[in-house]
């Protein structure tokens, strides 16, 4: 993680950054919904994604979570989803 992002996380501490993460995830959710019903706003969407990514990085750091373990969970979830898709495709092909 970027040392500047660590400095920000260390300054604001865990509870404040958890609250900020929740706020930023909400703003991204709202932007995604706006994009559904309006012209896609790439600039705003990218900004909201960046905010969430920054806050997630801080959340991971402040909670001493390991990126390797997160990557393993992601891999398992991808495999599980692909298995579900495969089952649906095989069912439809019958």
Secondary structure as UniProt FT lines:
FT   HELIX           3..37
FT   HELIX           42..62
FT   TURN            63..64
FT   HELIX           67..93
//
